[in-house]
Amino acid sequence: QVQLVESGGGVVQPGRSLRLSCAASGFTFSNYGMHWVRQAPGKGLEWVAVIWYDGSNKYYADSVKGRFTISRDNSKNTLYLLMNSLRAEDTAMYYCAREDPLALFGELYTALDYWGQGTLVTVSS
Amino acid sequence: DIQMTQSPSSLSASVGDRVTITCRASQNISSYLNWYQQKPGRAPKILIYGASSLQSGVPSRFSGSGSGTDFTLTISSLQPEDFATYYCQQSYSTPGFGGGTKVEIK
């Protein structure tokens, strides 16, 4: 069955860096785009970044652009998020999610169909 | 960026009630709209994609409608396991989520 397992979260001081990992199994990882989505404590969902199935394209939310880098290693079935210059407002649960393309009435839609359990990042001095 | 606005932000309802949640996009997104359910301490779960298509395994009491800028998620008869927070998400461009609607027990 499809599994996504995040790791790498923890407590980090402002201005420091952290790298999150998401280990994928149960599907052909190299066929799917992958996302990072975060949720601050008690708040809603915020999309962070996406990477295409082959790593050829990457897009970021304005709030993290220039500080975060999404990458993947298809040989290791692993997604990464390198977070630099961390700020208190980056404190959140970070989820990785698979993007499923769905054909419907001749159009191609996408949805996040599988999510990991999340890894908590706390930015605090 | 496309802004997604959900209403209400919370509601109280009883088991068996019909519940409607709305989502409005700041520009035309055709039918590129998904709905998710999230329970406390859990990851979100996809319910509906393409505005109205039910994800496999999701109960038929959930339905979605709308296109363009205005969308609706309806739960026809609320069940105890449906008390959760619901989010809309546009997939027309780089993804964006609505602020969420918390469905609480009356």
Interface residues (C-beta under 8 A of the other chain):
Chain A: H35 V37 G44 L45 E46 W47 V50 Y59 A61 D62 Y95 A97 L102 L104 E107 Y109 T110 A111 L112 D113 W115 G116 Q117 G118
Chain B: D1 S30 S31 Y32 N34 Y36 Q38 A43 P44 K45 I46 Y49 G50 S53 Q55 Y87 Q89 S91 T94 P95 G96 F97 G98 G99 G100
